[in-house]
């Protein structure tokens, strides 16, 4: 099966139109493997910060937020220790990781919340039953909000807007999610 995207430059005008007060952040996934350098280049040319086992800071008044990302678990070289190096339990860390089932492991680190994709929501779902098939590392957490581990770390799994192996969605609406973060005590 061919994975990767040959015409990544076509994404740039659309991605450049996206605005976010705290910046635009991304990690790559399994389908970016073959053309990863092109995908990363297109994202960076669209003003995204691509996180590969690293983190960045979003300042806001006298507070800050940390956005961390790990490389793809299936085809990359993920290193959560490197992603959160120098951070403490006092930091508010939002973790971007393509594969959602990694949450069971990442909840043991100083992560406030994890945001993932990869599952496509199952793409083909049977009403009242759920998805008939999900990819590896997206079988436990498929779509929506979960609370994982002893700390009950929030994990949000986005269904995305595209498709994977089968070019169809059935009872699985595409999704773009917008989160509004507010400071708190």
VMD Tcl script that builds the backbone (N, CA, C; Angstrom):
set m [mol new atoms 555]
animate dup $m
set s [atomselect $m all]
$s set {name element resname resid chain x y z} {
  {N N UNK 1 A 0.843 -1.175 0.000}
  {CA C UNK 1 A 0.000 0.000 0.000}
  {C C UNK 1 A 0.889 1.240 0.000}
  {N N UNK 2 A 0.559 2.194 -0.828}
  {CA C UNK 2 A 1.281 3.461 -0.898}
  {C C UNK 2 A 0.851 4.362 0.255}
  {N N UNK 3 A 1.793 4.843 0.990}
  {CA C UNK 3 A 1.507 5.797 2.051}
  {C C UNK 3 A 2.282 7.063 1.756}
  {N N UNK 4 A 1.719 8.165 2.123}
  {CA C UNK 4 A 2.402 9.431 1.916}
  {C C UNK 4 A 1.650 10.296 0.931}
  {N N UNK 5 A 2.101 11.522 0.843}
  {CA C UNK 5 A 1.415 12.504 0.030}
  {C C UNK 5 A 2.430 13.190 -0.873}
  {N N UNK 6 A 2.209 13.133 -2.162}
  {CA C UNK 6 A 3.152 13.701 -3.120}
  {C C UNK 6 A 2.902 15.181 -3.376}
  {N N UNK 7 A 1.688 15.665 -3.179}
  {CA C UNK 7 A 1.354 17.049 -3.513}
  {C C UNK 7 A 1.092 17.869 -2.252}
  {N N UNK 8 A 2.026 17.811 -1.316}
  {CA C UNK 8 A 1.839 18.494 -0.043}
  {C C UNK 8 A 1.775 20.012 -0.195}
  {N N UNK 9 A 2.390 20.556 -1.227}
  {CA C UNK 9 A 2.373 22.014 -1.407}
  {C C UNK 9 A 0.957 22.546 -1.631}
  {N N UNK 10 A 0.038 21.690 -2.063}
  {CA C UNK 10 A -1.353 22.115 -2.262}
  {C C UNK 10 A -2.040 22.439 -0.937}
  {N N UNK 11 A -1.511 21.919 0.183}
  {CA C UNK 11 A -2.099 22.168 1.504}
  {C C UNK 11 A -1.747 23.551 2.036}
  {N N UNK 12 A -0.640 24.096 1.605}
  {CA C UNK 12 A -0.082 25.296 2.226}
  {C C UNK 12 A -1.050 26.476 2.261}
  {N N UNK 13 A -1.696 26.879 1.155}
  {CA C UNK 13 A -2.593 28.037 1.241}
  {C C UNK 13 A -3.718 27.865 2.260}
  {N N UNK 14 A -4.299 26.689 2.314}
  {CA C UNK 14 A -5.376 26.435 3.275}
  {C C UNK 14 A -4.841 26.456 4.707}
  {N N UNK 15 A -3.725 25.788 4.947}
  {CA C UNK 15 A -3.168 25.740 6.292}
  {C C UNK 15 A -2.685 27.104 6.766}
  {N N UNK 16 A -2.217 27.924 5.856}
  {CA C UNK 16 A -1.777 29.280 6.233}
  {C C UNK 16 A -2.939 30.130 6.724}
  {N N UNK 17 A -4.151 29.852 6.242}
  {CA C UNK 17 A -5.329 30.629 6.648}
  {C C UNK 17 A -5.744 30.354 8.095}
  {N N UNK 18 A -5.318 29.254 8.628}
  {CA C UNK 18 A -5.679 28.910 10.008}
  {C C UNK 18 A -4.960 29.853 10.961}
  {N N UNK 19 A -5.681 30.330 11.962}
  {CA C UNK 19 A -5.099 31.216 12.964}
  {C C UNK 19 A -5.320 30.635 14.344}
  {N N UNK 20 A -4.327 30.794 15.184}
  {CA C UNK 20 A -4.446 30.359 16.571}
  {C C UNK 20 A -3.592 31.274 17.428}
  {N N UNK 21 A -4.184 31.796 18.456}
  {CA C UNK 21 A -3.488 32.748 19.311}
  {C C UNK 21 A -2.194 32.178 19.885}
  {N N UNK 22 A -2.193 30.925 20.220}
  {CA C UNK 22 A -1.017 30.283 20.810}
  {C C UNK 22 A -0.121 29.596 19.810}
  {N N UNK 23 A -0.354 29.818 18.533}
  {CA C UNK 23 A 0.463 29.169 17.511}
  {C C UNK 23 A -0.212 27.932 16.950}
  {N N UNK 24 A 0.379 27.400 15.914}
  {CA C UNK 24 A -0.123 26.194 15.263}
  {C C UNK 24 A 0.914 25.094 15.472}
  {N N UNK 25 A 0.474 23.983 15.995}
  {CA C UNK 25 A 1.359 22.893 16.401}
  {C C UNK 25 A 0.946 21.600 15.707}
  {N N UNK 26 A 1.908 20.742 15.399}
  {CA C UNK 26 A 1.589 19.489 14.718}
  {C C UNK 26 A 2.605 18.403 15.063}
  {N N UNK 27 A 2.175 17.169 14.919}
  {CA C UNK 27 A 3.049 15.999 14.907}
  {C C UNK 27 A 2.697 15.219 13.647}
  {N N UNK 28 A 3.596 14.405 13.192}
  {CA C UNK 28 A 3.322 13.589 12.014}
  {C C UNK 28 A 2.748 12.243 12.449}
  {N N UNK 29 A 2.127 11.556 11.481}
  {CA C UNK 29 A 1.520 10.267 11.760}
  {C C UNK 29 A 2.009 9.196 10.809}
  {N N UNK 30 A 1.441 8.024 10.922}
  {CA C UNK 30 A 1.895 6.873 10.152}
  {C C UNK 30 A 1.762 7.061 8.643}
  {N N UNK 31 A 0.753 7.780 8.175}
  {CA C UNK 31 A 0.596 7.962 6.731}
  {C C UNK 31 A 1.534 9.032 6.177}
  {N N UNK 32 A 2.254 9.706 7.045}
  {CA C UNK 32 A 3.237 10.693 6.606}
  {C C UNK 32 A 4.608 10.056 6.402}
  {N N UNK 33 A 4.742 8.793 6.734}
  {CA C UNK 33 A 6.022 8.103 6.756}
  {C C UNK 33 A 6.831 8.226 5.464}
  {N N UNK 34 A 6.248 7.887 4.337}
  {CA C UNK 34 A 6.986 7.837 3.075}
  {C C UNK 34 A 7.451 9.222 2.628}
  {N N UNK 35 A 6.614 10.208 2.810}
  {CA C UNK 35 A 6.941 11.566 2.359}
  {C C UNK 35 A 7.047 12.528 3.538}
  {N N UNK 36 A 7.552 12.041 4.655}
  {CA C UNK 36 A 7.593 12.833 5.882}
  {C C UNK 36 A 8.287 14.179 5.668}
  {N N UNK 37 A 9.398 14.191 4.956}
  {CA C UNK 37 A 10.119 15.460 4.739}
  {C C UNK 37 A 9.254 16.481 4.000}
  {N N UNK 38 A 8.418 16.020 3.070}
  {CA C UNK 38 A 7.520 16.924 2.342}
  {C C UNK 38 A 6.392 17.415 3.243}
  {N N UNK 39 A 5.841 16.527 4.061}
  {CA C UNK 39 A 4.755 16.905 4.957}
  {C C UNK 39 A 5.257 17.913 5.983}
  {N N UNK 40 A 6.405 17.643 6.580}
  {CA C UNK 40 A 6.977 18.548 7.573}
  {C C UNK 40 A 7.283 19.897 6.936}
  {N N UNK 41 A 7.831 19.887 5.741}
  {CA C UNK 41 A 8.133 21.137 5.034}
  {C C UNK 41 A 6.868 21.937 4.764}
  {N N UNK 42 A 5.813 21.276 4.311}
  {CA C UNK 42 A 4.548 21.971 4.039}
  {C C UNK 42 A 3.960 22.552 5.320}
  {N N UNK 43 A 4.016 21.811 6.397}
  {CA C UNK 43 A 3.504 22.314 7.669}
  {C C UNK 43 A 4.305 23.526 8.135}
  {N N UNK 44 A 5.611 23.424 8.061}
  {CA C UNK 44 A 6.458 24.554 8.481}
  {C C UNK 44 A 6.254 25.767 7.575}
  {N N UNK 45 A 6.057 25.542 6.280}
  {CA C UNK 45 A 5.778 26.651 5.352}
  {C C UNK 45 A 4.385 27.242 5.571}
  {N N UNK 46 A 3.579 26.572 6.392}
  {CA C UNK 46 A 2.240 27.052 6.748}
  {C C UNK 46 A 2.225 27.609 8.160}
  {N N UNK 47 A 3.399 27.893 8.694}
  {CA C UNK 47 A 3.568 28.499 10.022}
  {C C UNK 47 A 3.212 27.567 11.177}
  {N N UNK 48 A 3.329 26.262 10.968}
  {CA C UNK 48 A 3.158 25.295 12.050}
  {C C UNK 48 A 4.513 25.006 12.679}
  {N N UNK 49 A 4.492 24.728 13.958}
  {CA C UNK 49 A 5.656 24.179 14.634}
  {C C UNK 49 A 5.436 22.673 14.669}
  {N N UNK 50 A 6.323 21.929 14.047}
  {CA C UNK 50 A 6.227 20.474 14.015}
  {C C UNK 50 A 7.087 19.932 15.150}
  {N N UNK 51 A 6.464 19.220 16.058}
  {CA C UNK 51 A 7.156 18.701 17.233}
  {C C UNK 51 A 7.554 17.248 17.008}
  {N N UNK 52 A 8.841 17.002 17.088}
  {CA C UNK 52 A 9.369 15.646 16.965}
  {C C UNK 52 A 10.176 15.357 18.227}
  {N N UNK 53 A 9.500 14.805 19.240}
  {CA C UNK 53 A 10.130 14.518 20.527}
  {C C UNK 53 A 10.693 15.776 21.174}
  {N N UNK 54 A 9.863 16.802 21.221}
  {CA C UNK 54 A 10.284 18.069 21.812}
  {C C UNK 54 A 9.056 18.825 22.295}
  {N N UNK 55 A 9.299 19.971 22.907}
  {CA C UNK 55 A 8.178 20.782 23.368}
  {C C UNK 55 A 8.461 22.249 23.108}
  {N N UNK 56 A 7.394 23.023 23.134}
  {CA C UNK 56 A 7.488 24.465 22.975}
  {C C UNK 56 A 6.638 25.144 24.032}
  {N N UNK 57 A 6.863 26.428 24.189}
  {CA C UNK 57 A 6.180 27.205 25.222}
  {C C UNK 57 A 5.242 28.216 24.569}
  {N N UNK 58 A 4.034 28.325 25.115}
  {CA C UNK 58 A 3.079 29.340 24.692}
  {C C UNK 58 A 2.906 30.294 25.876}
  {N N UNK 59 A 3.509 31.490 25.798}
  {CA C UNK 59 A 3.352 32.439 26.911}
  {C C UNK 59 A 2.006 33.146 26.837}
  {N N UNK 60 A 1.469 33.463 28.011}
  {CA C UNK 60 A 0.216 34.202 28.083}
  {C C UNK 60 A 0.213 34.990 29.382}
  {N N UNK 61 A 0.405 36.299 29.246}
  {CA C UNK 61 A 0.501 37.173 30.420}
  {C C UNK 61 A 1.586 36.646 31.344}
  {N N UNK 62 A 1.258 36.342 32.591}
  {CA C UNK 62 A 2.269 35.856 33.523}
  {C C UNK 62 A 2.254 34.329 33.653}
  {N N UNK 63 A 1.554 33.647 32.737}
  {CA C UNK 63 A 1.490 32.196 32.738}
  {C C UNK 63 A 2.043 31.657 31.424}
  {N N UNK 64 A 2.175 30.356 31.343}
  {CA C UNK 64 A 2.578 29.734 30.090}
  {C C UNK 64 A 1.977 28.333 30.006}
  {N N UNK 65 A 1.915 27.860 28.795}
  {CA C UNK 65 A 1.415 26.531 28.489}
  {C C UNK 65 A 2.517 25.824 27.717}
  {N N UNK 66 A 2.676 24.546 27.953}
  {CA C UNK 66 A 3.677 23.758 27.238}
  {C C UNK 66 A 2.956 22.847 26.247}
  {N N UNK 67 A 3.400 22.857 24.999}
  {CA C UNK 67 A 2.884 21.926 23.997}
  {C C UNK 67 A 4.032 20.980 23.653}
  {N N UNK 68 A 3.815 19.697 23.899}
  {CA C UNK 68 A 4.838 18.687 23.634}
  {C C UNK 68 A 4.332 17.744 22.555}
  {N N UNK 69 A 5.252 17.141 21.836}
  {CA C UNK 69 A 4.866 16.188 20.800}
  {C C UNK 69 A 5.868 15.062 20.698}
  {N N UNK 70 A 5.373 13.868 20.385}
  {CA C UNK 70 A 6.243 12.720 20.160}
  {C C UNK 70 A 6.113 12.264 18.717}
  {N N UNK 71 A 7.174 11.697 18.236}
  {CA C UNK 71 A 7.213 11.169 16.876}
  {C C UNK 71 A 6.244 9.988 16.772}
  {N N UNK 72 A 5.851 9.657 15.558}
  {CA C UNK 72 A 4.911 8.571 15.295}
  {C C UNK 72 A 5.385 7.258 15.911}
  {N N UNK 73 A 4.490 6.568 16.593}
  {CA C UNK 73 A 4.845 5.327 17.267}
  {C C UNK 73 A 5.048 4.159 16.308}
  {N N UNK 74 A 4.378 4.156 15.187}
  {CA C UNK 74 A 4.471 3.020 14.266}
  {C C UNK 74 A 5.694 3.071 13.361}
  {N N UNK 75 A 6.065 4.263 12.874}
  {CA C UNK 75 A 7.166 4.353 11.917}
  {C C UNK 75 A 8.261 5.336 12.321}
  {N N UNK 76 A 8.061 6.039 13.415}
  {CA C UNK 76 A 9.042 7.027 13.839}
  {C C UNK 76 A 9.917 6.497 14.964}
  {N N UNK 77 A 10.496 7.431 15.694}
  {CA C UNK 77 A 11.314 7.091 16.853}
  {C C UNK 77 A 10.808 7.906 18.043}
  {N N UNK 78 A 9.666 7.512 18.619}
  {CA C UNK 78 A 9.079 8.279 19.713}
  {C C UNK 78 A 9.958 8.245 20.969}
  {N N UNK 79 A 10.048 9.386 21.618}
  {CA C UNK 79 A 10.853 9.486 22.835}
  {C C UNK 79 A 10.170 10.473 23.777}
  {N N UNK 80 A 9.289 9.970 24.628}
  {CA C UNK 80 A 8.546 10.830 25.545}
  {C C UNK 80 A 9.480 11.504 26.537}
  {N N UNK 81 A 10.537 10.822 26.951}
  {CA C UNK 81 A 11.479 11.430 27.902}
  {C C UNK 81 A 12.102 12.689 27.317}
  {N N UNK 82 A 12.467 12.627 26.062}
  {CA C UNK 82 A 13.040 13.796 25.385}
  {C C UNK 82 A 11.976 14.888 25.209}
  {N N UNK 83 A 10.739 14.480 24.934}
  {CA C UNK 83 A 9.652 15.437 24.721}
  {C C UNK 83 A 9.365 16.278 25.952}
  {N N UNK 84 A 9.491 15.689 27.128}
  {CA C UNK 84 A 9.162 16.392 28.363}
  {C C UNK 84 A 10.399 16.719 29.195}
  {N N UNK 85 A 11.576 16.606 28.607}
  {CA C UNK 85 A 12.814 16.889 29.336}
  {C C UNK 85 A 12.788 18.296 29.916}
  {N N UNK 86 A 13.122 18.398 31.187}
  {CA C UNK 86 A 13.177 19.684 31.859}
  {C C UNK 86 A 11.847 20.176 32.398}
  {N N UNK 87 A 10.769 19.441 32.167}
  {CA C UNK 87 A 9.450 19.856 32.647}
  {C C UNK 87 A 9.149 19.183 33.985}
  {N N UNK 88 A 8.226 19.771 34.727}
  {CA C UNK 88 A 7.866 19.210 36.028}
  {C C UNK 88 A 6.359 18.985 36.106}
  {N N UNK 89 A 5.938 18.404 37.204}
  {CA C UNK 89 A 4.511 18.183 37.436}
  {C C UNK 89 A 3.747 19.493 37.563}
  {N N UNK 90 A 4.454 20.584 37.828}
  {CA C UNK 90 A 3.813 21.894 37.952}
  {C C UNK 90 A 3.505 22.536 36.606}
  {N N UNK 91 A 4.122 22.040 35.535}
  {CA C UNK 91 A 3.884 22.595 34.207}
  {C C UNK 91 A 2.587 22.035 33.635}
  {N N UNK 92 A 1.865 22.874 32.895}
  {CA C UNK 92 A 0.659 22.427 32.204}
  {C C UNK 92 A 1.084 21.997 30.803}
  {N N UNK 93 A 1.161 20.681 30.590}
  {CA C UNK 93 A 1.684 20.122 29.344}
  {C C UNK 93 A 0.555 19.482 28.542}
  {N N UNK 94 A 0.366 19.969 27.318}
  {CA C UNK 94 A -0.554 19.352 26.372}
  {C C UNK 94 A 0.290 18.513 25.427}
  {N N UNK 95 A -0.014 17.235 25.335}
  {CA C UNK 95 A 0.778 16.310 24.527}
  {C C UNK 95 A 0.069 15.999 23.218}
  {N N UNK 96 A 0.766 16.159 22.111}
  {CA C UNK 96 A 0.275 15.751 20.798}
  {C C UNK 96 A 0.966 14.438 20.449}
  {N N UNK 97 A 0.167 13.403 20.237}
  {CA C UNK 97 A 0.702 12.095 19.838}
  {C C UNK 97 A -0.305 11.476 18.890}
  {N N UNK 98 A 0.160 11.033 17.744}
  {CA C UNK 98 A -0.753 10.554 16.712}
  {C C UNK 98 A -1.614 9.387 17.193}
  {N N UNK 99 A -1.007 8.385 17.780}
  {CA C UNK 99 A -1.720 7.172 18.168}
  {C C UNK 99 A -2.277 7.301 19.588}
  {N N UNK 100 A -3.605 7.217 19.751}
  {CA C UNK 100 A -4.226 7.479 21.051}
  {C C UNK 100 A -3.969 6.435 22.129}
  {N N UNK 101 A -3.806 5.169 21.774}
  {CA C UNK 101 A -3.657 4.132 22.790}
  {C C UNK 101 A -2.367 4.265 23.591}
  {N N UNK 102 A -1.459 5.118 23.159}
  {CA C UNK 102 A -0.238 5.387 23.915}
  {C C UNK 102 A -0.545 6.085 25.234}
  {N N UNK 103 A -1.760 6.579 25.389}
  {CA C UNK 103 A -2.149 7.291 26.611}
  {C C UNK 103 A -1.941 6.446 27.856}
  {N N UNK 104 A -2.115 5.145 27.759}
  {CA C UNK 104 A -1.930 4.285 28.928}
  {C C UNK 104 A -0.513 4.407 29.479}
  {N N UNK 105 A 0.453 4.621 28.610}
  {CA C UNK 105 A 1.845 4.795 29.028}
  {C C UNK 105 A 2.138 6.255 29.375}
  {N N UNK 106 A 1.646 7.174 28.559}
  {CA C UNK 106 A 1.987 8.586 28.741}
  {C C UNK 106 A 1.336 9.204 29.968}
  {N N UNK 107 A 0.293 8.591 30.491}
  {CA C UNK 107 A -0.341 9.126 31.697}
  {C C UNK 107 A 0.595 9.059 32.903}
  {N N UNK 108 A 1.670 8.298 32.792}
  {CA C UNK 108 A 2.648 8.178 33.883}
  {C C UNK 108 A 3.661 9.325 33.866}
  {N N UNK 109 A 3.529 10.220 32.911}
  {CA C UNK 109 A 4.438 11.358 32.768}
  {C C UNK 109 A 3.696 12.648 33.118}
  {N N UNK 110 A 4.427 13.757 33.288}
  {CA C UNK 110 A 3.755 15.009 33.682}
  {C C UNK 110 A 2.982 15.640 32.524}
  {N N UNK 111 A 1.889 14.989 32.137}
  {CA C UNK 111 A 1.062 15.440 31.021}
  {C C UNK 111 A -0.303 15.850 31.569}
  {N N UNK 112 A -0.773 17.051 31.205}
  {CA C UNK 112 A -2.095 17.509 31.648}
  {C C UNK 112 A -3.195 16.936 30.770}
  {N N UNK 113 A -2.935 16.794 29.457}
  {CA C UNK 113 A -3.928 16.247 28.526}
  {C C UNK 113 A -3.219 15.777 27.265}
  {N N UNK 114 A -3.799 14.773 26.625}
  {CA C UNK 114 A -3.253 14.250 25.365}
  {C C UNK 114 A -4.276 14.462 24.263}
  {N N UNK 115 A -3.773 14.834 23.077}
  {CA C UNK 115 A -4.605 15.020 21.890}
  {C C UNK 115 A -4.068 14.114 20.793}
  {N N UNK 116 A -4.950 13.307 20.208}
  {CA C UNK 116 A -4.544 12.318 19.213}
  {C C UNK 116 A -5.518 12.255 18.057}
  {N N UNK 117 A -5.160 11.474 17.067}
  {CA C UNK 117 A -5.999 11.212 15.905}
  {C C UNK 117 A -5.877 9.734 15.570}
  {N N UNK 118 A -5.429 9.423 14.367}
  {CA C UNK 118 A -5.061 8.081 13.903}
  {C C UNK 118 A -6.231 7.135 13.667}
  {N N UNK 119 A -7.262 7.181 14.468}
  {CA C UNK 119 A -8.334 6.184 14.377}
  {C C UNK 119 A -9.314 6.457 13.243}
  {N N UNK 120 A -9.407 7.708 12.804}
  {CA C UNK 120 A -10.429 8.149 11.856}
  {C C UNK 120 A -11.830 7.844 12.391}
  {N N UNK 121 A -11.919 7.648 13.711}
  {CA C UNK 121 A -13.205 7.335 14.332}
  {C C UNK 121 A -13.715 5.945 13.983}
  {N N UNK 122 A -12.878 5.168 13.326}
  {CA C UNK 122 A -13.294 3.848 12.873}
  {C C UNK 122 A -13.733 3.868 11.418}
  {N N UNK 123 A -14.030 5.041 10.889}
  {CA C UNK 123 A -14.447 5.286 9.503}
  {C C UNK 123 A -15.763 4.633 9.118}
  {N N UNK 124 A -15.900 3.366 9.403}
  {CA C UNK 124 A -17.136 2.651 9.094}
  {C C UNK 124 A -17.686 2.134 10.422}
  {N N UNK 125 A -18.848 2.662 10.786}
  {CA C UNK 125 A -19.428 2.343 12.090}
  {C C UNK 125 A -20.820 1.746 11.914}
  {N N UNK 126 A -21.175 0.887 12.808}
  {CA C UNK 126 A -22.516 0.308 12.839}
  {C C UNK 126 A -23.260 0.990 13.986}
  {N N UNK 127 A -24.422 1.586 13.716}
  {CA C UNK 127 A -25.162 2.259 14.785}
  {C C UNK 127 A -25.374 1.341 15.992}
  {N N UNK 128 A -25.194 1.892 17.190}
  {CA C UNK 128 A -25.348 1.223 18.471}
  {C C UNK 128 A -24.284 0.155 18.729}
  {N N UNK 129 A -23.374 -0.058 17.779}
  {CA C UNK 129 A -22.296 -1.025 17.958}
  {C C UNK 129 A -20.949 -0.307 18.004}
  {N N UNK 130 A -20.731 0.571 17.031}
  {CA C UNK 130 A -19.468 1.296 16.957}
  {C C UNK 130 A -18.672 0.907 15.733}
  {N N UNK 131 A -17.367 1.203 15.752}
  {CA C UNK 131 A -16.539 0.936 14.576}
  {C C UNK 131 A -16.338 -0.560 14.355}
  {N N UNK 132 A -16.294 -0.946 13.078}
  {CA C UNK 132 A -16.072 -2.365 12.789}
  {C C UNK 132 A -14.582 -2.704 12.748}
  {N N UNK 133 A -13.749 -1.668 12.571}
  {CA C UNK 133 A -12.316 -1.920 12.533}
  {C C UNK 133 A -11.581 -0.612 12.829}
  {N N UNK 134 A -10.543 -0.694 13.618}
  {CA C UNK 134 A -9.700 0.470 13.880}
  {C C UNK 134 A -8.241 0.055 13.715}
  {N N UNK 135 A -7.367 1.013 13.431}
  {CA C UNK 135 A -5.960 0.666 13.227}
  {C C UNK 135 A -5.248 0.332 14.540}
  {N N UNK 136 A -4.123 -0.314 14.404}
  {CA C UNK 136 A -3.266 -0.619 15.549}
  {C C UNK 136 A -2.981 0.661 16.328}
  {N N UNK 137 A -2.990 0.575 17.631}
  {CA C UNK 137 A -2.764 1.680 18.567}
  {C C UNK 137 A -3.897 2.698 18.575}
  {N N UNK 138 A -5.074 2.288 18.063}
  {CA C UNK 138 A -6.287 3.115 18.159}
  {C C UNK 138 A -7.491 2.203 18.370}
  {N N UNK 139 A -7.298 1.174 19.141}
  {CA C UNK 139 A -8.384 0.220 19.367}
  {C C UNK 139 A -9.085 0.454 20.699}
  {N N UNK 140 A -8.374 1.033 21.644}
  {CA C UNK 140 A -8.960 1.277 22.962}
  {C C UNK 140 A -9.622 2.651 23.023}
  {N N UNK 141 A -8.968 3.651 22.455}
  {CA C UNK 141 A -9.469 5.022 22.444}
  {C C UNK 141 A -9.711 5.407 20.982}
  {N N UNK 142 A -10.978 5.450 20.571}
  {CA C UNK 142 A -11.319 5.583 19.151}
  {C C UNK 142 A -11.755 6.992 18.766}
  {N N UNK 143 A -12.619 7.597 19.554}
  {CA C UNK 143 A -13.028 8.968 19.258}
  {C C UNK 143 A -13.638 9.601 20.496}
  {N N UNK 144 A -13.464 10.889 20.592}
  {CA C UNK 144 A -14.044 11.609 21.712}
  {C C UNK 144 A -13.108 11.721 22.900}
  {N N UNK 145 A -13.717 11.978 24.056}
  {CA C UNK 145 A -12.978 12.255 25.286}
  {C C UNK 145 A -12.948 11.047 26.207}
  {N N UNK 146 A -11.761 10.757 26.720}
  {CA C UNK 146 A -11.552 9.675 27.685}
  {C C UNK 146 A -10.778 10.246 28.866}
  {N N UNK 147 A -10.852 9.564 29.998}
  {CA C UNK 147 A -10.041 9.899 31.166}
  {C C UNK 147 A -9.244 8.655 31.499}
  {N N UNK 148 A -7.916 8.776 31.436}
  {CA C UNK 148 A -7.045 7.609 31.436}
  {C C UNK 148 A -6.142 7.574 32.663}
  {N N UNK 149 A -5.998 6.388 33.206}
  {CA C UNK 149 A -5.033 6.151 34.272}
  {C C UNK 149 A -5.479 6.629 35.631}
  {N N UNK 150 A -4.593 6.438 36.568}
  {CA C UNK 150 A -4.856 6.815 37.950}
  {C C UNK 150 A -5.112 8.311 38.099}
  {N N UNK 151 A -4.397 9.113 37.310}
  {CA C UNK 151 A -4.567 10.570 37.365}
  {C C UNK 151 A -5.764 11.061 36.566}
  {N N UNK 152 A -6.420 10.147 35.825}
  {CA C UNK 152 A -7.568 10.509 34.989}
  {C C UNK 152 A -7.197 11.592 33.977}
  {N N UNK 153 A -6.063 11.372 33.305}
  {CA C UNK 153 A -5.591 12.309 32.293}
  {C C UNK 153 A -6.599 12.386 31.142}
  {N N UNK 154 A -7.050 13.583 30.786}
  {CA C UNK 154 A -7.949 13.706 29.633}
  {C C UNK 154 A -7.213 13.345 28.334}
  {N N UNK 155 A -7.863 12.551 27.516}
  {CA C UNK 155 A -7.336 12.172 26.197}
  {C C UNK 155 A -8.445 12.451 25.201}
  {N N UNK 156 A -8.166 13.301 24.217}
  {CA C UNK 156 A -9.160 13.580 23.190}
  {C C UNK 156 A -8.688 12.981 21.880}
  {N N UNK 157 A -9.552 12.169 21.261}
  {CA C UNK 157 A -9.232 11.529 19.988}
  {C C UNK 157 A -10.142 12.118 18.912}
  {N N UNK 158 A -9.527 12.771 17.957}
  {CA C UNK 158 A -10.244 13.425 16.870}
  {C C UNK 158 A -10.432 12.448 15.712}
  {N N UNK 159 A -11.623 12.434 15.114}
  {CA C UNK 159 A -11.915 11.541 13.979}
  {C C UNK 159 A -11.279 12.017 12.684}
  {N N UNK 160 A -10.903 13.279 12.616}
  {CA C UNK 160 A -10.296 13.812 11.401}
  {C C UNK 160 A -11.308 14.031 10.301}
  {N N UNK 161 A -10.807 14.465 9.155}
  {CA C UNK 161 A -11.696 14.776 8.031}
  {C C UNK 161 A -11.481 13.867 6.828}
  {N N UNK 162 A -10.437 13.078 6.845}
  {CA C UNK 162 A -10.130 12.236 5.691}
  {C C UNK 162 A -10.484 10.785 5.931}
  {N N UNK 163 A -9.922 9.966 5.070}
  {CA C UNK 163 A -10.109 8.523 5.183}
  {C C UNK 163 A -8.743 7.865 5.130}
  {N N UNK 164 A -8.719 6.588 5.382}
  {CA C UNK 164 A -7.467 5.843 5.379}
  {C C UNK 164 A -7.501 4.803 4.275}
  {N N UNK 165 A -7.425 3.549 4.622}
  {CA C UNK 165 A -7.354 2.477 3.624}
  {C C UNK 165 A -8.599 2.402 2.744}
  {N N UNK 166 A -9.763 2.509 3.337}
  {CA C UNK 166 A -11.011 2.518 2.574}
  {C C UNK 166 A -11.428 3.973 2.360}
  {N N UNK 167 A -11.637 4.397 1.122}
  {CA C UNK 167 A -11.967 5.808 0.858}
  {C C UNK 167 A -13.441 6.126 1.110}
  {N N UNK 168 A -13.951 5.738 2.289}
  {CA C UNK 168 A -15.356 5.946 2.607}
  {C C UNK 168 A -15.513 6.125 4.114}
  {N N UNK 169 A -16.556 6.874 4.474}
  {CA C UNK 169 A -16.988 6.980 5.869}
  {C C UNK 169 A -18.458 6.576 5.908}
  {N N UNK 170 A -18.824 5.801 6.907}
  {CA C UNK 170 A -20.209 5.383 7.064}
  {C C UNK 170 A -20.574 5.525 8.539}
  {N N UNK 171 A -21.560 6.368 8.832}
  {CA C UNK 171 A -21.982 6.663 10.199}
  {C C UNK 171 A -20.807 7.136 11.060}
  {N N UNK 172 A -19.896 7.861 10.437}
  {CA C UNK 172 A -18.715 8.387 11.132}
  {C C UNK 172 A -18.401 9.755 10.543}
  {N N UNK 173 A -19.044 10.776 11.108}
  {CA C UNK 173 A -18.905 12.132 10.583}
  {C C UNK 173 A -17.464 12.625 10.694}
  {N N UNK 174 A -16.989 13.348 9.669}
  {CA C UNK 174 A -15.677 13.993 9.768}
  {C C UNK 174 A -15.694 15.019 10.904}
  {N N UNK 175 A -14.532 15.342 11.432}
  {CA C UNK 175 A -14.480 16.214 12.595}
  {C C UNK 175 A -13.270 17.140 12.559}
  {N N UNK 176 A -13.532 18.398 12.845}
  {CA C UNK 176 A -12.491 19.371 13.171}
  {C C UNK 176 A -12.893 19.919 14.534}
  {N N UNK 177 A -12.008 19.830 15.492}
  {CA C UNK 177 A -12.329 20.232 16.851}
  {C C UNK 177 A -11.575 21.510 17.203}
  {N N UNK 178 A -12.255 22.428 17.829}
  {CA C UNK 178 A -11.644 23.670 18.303}
  {C C UNK 178 A -11.747 23.668 19.815}
  {N N UNK 179 A -10.619 23.830 20.479}
  {CA C UNK 179 A -10.593 23.921 21.936}
  {C C UNK 179 A -10.284 25.358 22.326}
  {N N UNK 180 A -11.033 25.884 23.270}
  {CA C UNK 180 A -10.780 27.213 23.822}
  {C C UNK 180 A -10.235 27.005 25.231}
  {N N UNK 181 A -8.992 27.367 25.428}
  {CA C UNK 181 A -8.357 27.194 26.721}
  {C C UNK 181 A -8.428 28.493 27.510}
  {N N UNK 182 A -8.723 28.366 28.779}
  {CA C UNK 182 A -8.759 29.544 29.639}
  {C C UNK 182 A -7.877 29.281 30.854}
  {N N UNK 183 A -7.299 30.328 31.375}
  {CA C UNK 183 A -6.475 30.209 32.575}
  {C C UNK 183 A -7.356 29.997 33.776}
  {N N UNK 184 A -6.816 29.352 34.761}
  {CA C UNK 184 A -7.583 29.104 35.971}
  {C C UNK 184 A -6.673 29.062 37.174}
  {N N UNK 185 A -7.279 29.020 38.289}
  {CA C UNK 185 A -6.506 28.979 39.538}
  {C C UNK 185 A -6.098 27.577 39.865}
}
mol reanalyze $m
mol bondsrecalc $m
mol representation Tube
mol addrep $m
